[in-house]
Amino acid sequence: MSRCRITDNLPAPDVIAQEIVDDLEAALEQFREILSDVEGFSESISKSEV
């Protein structure tokens, strides 16, 4: 009788690592978009106060 280990169903470590990198890059891009929106909003407020 063979035992089934949890790790038997996991992808290879390099596949997991690439998925992590892809997720982090996507999150970083979302933060960049938020920063751009915030900077644009701040600039529009500054201009309207003048």
Backbone as a ProteinNet text record, in pm:
[ID]
protein_1_A
[PRIMARY]
MSRCRITDNLPAPDVIAQEIVDDLEAALEQFREILSDVEGFSESISKSEV
[TERTIARY]
84.5	0	88.5	71.8	153.6	79.7	156.9	100.8	102.2	-4.3	-12.7	27.5	133.3	178	116.1	100.3	44.2	128.3	257.8	347.8	339.5	279.2	266.5	179.6	88.6	-3.7	38.6	151.2	198	277.3	271.5	356.9	503.7	590	733.9	768.2	872.8	911.8	933.9	991.7	1014.4	883	782.7	650.9	586	594.2	540.1	611.5	742	819.6	779.1	759.6	719.6	581.1	490.7	356.6	363.7	449.8	468.3	522	622	679.8	573.8	495.7	389.9	288	248.6	152.8	210.7	336.4	400.2	413.4	448	459.3	323.3	218.6	83.9	42.2	73.1	40.5	117.7	244.4	326.1	268.7	223.3	162.9	35.5	-42.4	-163.4	-127.7	-23	21	69.7	137.5	182.4	63.4	-41.4	-161.5	-228.2	-234.4	-292.6	-209.9	-78.9	8.8	-12	-23.9	-47.3	-179.9	-283.2	-413.5	-406	-336.9	-323.5	-244.8	-136.4	-57.1	-138.9	-215.8	-300.9	-408.5	-465.7	-567.3	-507.2	-388.3	-319.8	-289	-245	-213.5	-338.9	-451.1	-574.6	-624.4	-604.5	-643.5	-555.5	-425.4	-332.1	-366.2	-399.8	-432.9	-564.6	-659.5	-788.3	-779.9	-678.7	-662.6	-596.8	-535.8	-462.9	-556.8
-118.1	0	123.6	207.5	328.1	443.8	529.5	647	764	839.7	959.4	1078.7	1144.6	1262.8	1387.2	1489	1615.3	1670.3	1656.9	1711.2	1638.1	1522	1446.9	1519.9	1602.8	1672.3	1815.3	1858.7	1995	2004.8	2122.9	2143.7	2148.7	2142.6	2149.7	2284.7	2288.9	2414	2530.9	2505.1	2615.1	2669.6	2584.7	2629.2	2715.7	2671.5	2749.9	2884.4	2883.9	3007.7	3103.8	3054	3140	3198.6	3119.1	3170	3281.4	3265.9	3369.2	3496.5	3482.7	3599.1	3668.4	3592.4	3649.5	3726.1	3666.5	3732.4	3861.1	3857.2	3976.8	4087.6	4051.1	4151.3	4213.8	4133.5	4185.5	4279.3	4242.2	4327.3	4458.2	4451.4	4572	4665.2	4610.8	4692.6	4759.5	4688.4	4748.2	4862.5	4845.5	4953.3	5073.4	5048	5158.9	5236.7	5164.9	5230.6	5314.2	5260.5	5334.8	5459.9	5446.1	5560.6	5667.2	5626.6	5720.9	5793.5	5719.5	5780.8	5880.7	5843.8	5930.6	6056	6038.6	6154.5	6247.3	6192.1	6272.9	6345.5	6278.9	6339.4	6453.5	6429.4	6532.3	6655.1	6633	6744.6	6823.3	6755.8	6827.2	6907.7	6858.8	6934.6	7057.5	7039.4	7152.1	7261.5	7226	7323.6	7396	7325.4	7388.3	7481.1	7463.6	7549.1	7681.2	7691.2	7812.3	7919.1
0	0	0	-98.8	-105.9	-40.7	21.2	86.3	-10.2	-10.2	-92.5	-6.8	-49.2	24.2	-37.9	44	-4	-118.3	-108.9	-210.5	-343.5	-345.3	-470.9	-573.2	-527.7	-617.1	-648.2	-595.7	-619.8	-749.4	-813.2	-930.8	-888.6	-987.3	-960.6	-896.8	-814.2	-747.4	-843.2	-960.1	-1054	-1109.6	-1121.9	-1168	-1059.9	-935.6	-824.7	-815.6	-827	-819.8	-930.8	-1051.6	-1163.2	-1140.5	-1084.6	-1053.9	-949.7	-850.8	-748.3	-812	-896.9	-965.3	-1050.1	-1123.7	-1207.6	-1123	-1010.2	-921	-862.6	-822	-765.8	-869.9	-992.8	-1099.3	-1129.9	-1129	-1152.9	-1039.7	-916.3	-802	-809	-846.8	-859.5	-965.6	-1075.1	-1180.4	-1129.1	-1050.8	-993.8	-898.7	-818.4	-730	-809.9	-920.4	-1005.8	-1061.9	-1101.2	-1152.5	-1043.2	-922.9	-810.8	-782.8	-781.8	-758.7	-864.7	-988.4	-1097.7	-1077.7	-1037.9	-1012.5	-897	-790.7	-674.2	-710.8	-784.9	-826	-914.8	-1006.4	-1093.4	-1014.3	-915.7	-831.6	-750	-693.1	-614.5	-698.9	-821.6	-911.9	-945.4	-966.2	-999.1	-880.4	-759.8	-640.2	-625.7	-645.5	-634.7	-734	-855.5	-958.3	-926.4	-866.3	-837.2	-716.4	-633	-516.3	-550.4	-667	-706.4	-752
[MASK]
++++++++++++++++++++++++++++++++++++++++++++++++++

